[in-house]
Amino acid sequence: MGDFADLPLGSPDPQILRWAEQNDRILISRDKSTMSTHIAAHLALGHHSPGVLLLVKHARIADVIEFLTLVAYASDPAEWKDRIQFIP
């Protein structure tokens, strides 16, 4: 949402991916149309990602909350490294 001074609202995907890598933050996005391409290019350049979680268009909020709760409390961060996962 652009809450951090070094990641302003409207930042391009490559900048967001670099920020997430530098700050060890899993990225949650609804932008399936471009983010998949940008994460592939990011990884191809030898960069890494703590993980990218992409919301599907008609995801139910209850399902998203359940999934994110499992990610936060029942998984290891290493499971998401350099991985793209669609949230049902």
KENUFI-141831 format. One line per field, with one value per residue (C-alpha): residue number from 1; x, y, z. Coordinates in steps of 0.2 Angstrom, whole numbers, plus 5000, padded with zeros to 4 digits. Layout:
<rs>
k <- (NUM; ...)
east <- (X; ...)
north <- (Y; ...)
up <- (Z; ...)
</rs>
This chain:
<rs>
k <- (1; 2; 3; 4; 5; 6; 7; 8; 9; 10; 11; 12; 13; 14; 15; 16; 17; 18; 19; 20; 21; 22; 23; 24; 25; 26; 27; 28; 29; 30; 31; 32; 33; 34; 35; 36; 37; 38; 39; 40; 41; 42; 43; 44; 45; 46; 47; 48; 49; 50; 51; 52; 53; 54; 55; 56; 57; 58; 59; 60; 61; 62; 63; 64; 65; 66; 67; 68; 69; 70; 71; 72; 73; 74; 75; 76; 77; 78; 79; 80; 81; 82; 83; 84; 85; 86; 87; 88)
east <- (5000; 5015; 5016; 5035; 5045; 5056; 5042; 5030; 5012; 5012; 5029; 5033; 5033; 5052; 5055; 5043; 5051; 5068; 5061; 5053; 5069; 5080; 5067; 5064; 5045; 5033; 5023; 5004; 4997; 4982; 4992; 4993; 4994; 5011; 5018; 5021; 5032; 5042; 5045; 5052; 5063; 5069; 5074; 5082; 5093; 5100; 5089; 5078; 5061; 5055; 5039; 5025; 5007; 4995; 4976; 4964; 4951; 4936; 4945; 4933; 4940; 4937; 4948; 4962; 4962; 4963; 4977; 4987; 4985; 4992; 5007; 5010; 5008; 5010; 5024; 5042; 5048; 5060; 5045; 5040; 5058; 5058; 5040; 5024; 5008; 4991; 4979; 4962)
north <- (5000; 5011; 5013; 5013; 5028; 5018; 5010; 5023; 5019; 5014; 5007; 4996; 4977; 4975; 4989; 4980; 4963; 4971; 4979; 4962; 4953; 4966; 4967; 4948; 4951; 4939; 4948; 4946; 4953; 4953; 4957; 4941; 4949; 4956; 4950; 4932; 4939; 4951; 4938; 4926; 4939; 4944; 4926; 4924; 4938; 4929; 4938; 4929; 4931; 4927; 4921; 4928; 4924; 4929; 4931; 4923; 4934; 4927; 4922; 4922; 4932; 4918; 4907; 4920; 4923; 4904; 4902; 4917; 4911; 4894; 4903; 4913; 4900; 4883; 4884; 4888; 4904; 4893; 4884; 4900; 4906; 4909; 4902; 4909; 4902; 4906; 4909; 4900)
up <- (5000; 5000; 5019; 5019; 5014; 5002; 4993; 4988; 4982; 4963; 4963; 4948; 4951; 4949; 4963; 4974; 4971; 4976; 4991; 4997; 4994; 5004; 5018; 5018; 5016; 5007; 4994; 4993; 4977; 4966; 4950; 4942; 4925; 4927; 4943; 4937; 4922; 4934; 4947; 4933; 4927; 4945; 4948; 4931; 4936; 4951; 4964; 4976; 4984; 5001; 4991; 4981; 4985; 4972; 4975; 4962; 4956; 4965; 4981; 4996; 5010; 5023; 5012; 5010; 5029; 5032; 5020; 5026; 5044; 5039; 5031; 5046; 5059; 5052; 5039; 5038; 5029; 5019; 5011; 5002; 4996; 4977; 4975; 4968; 4976; 4971; 4985; 4982)
</rs>
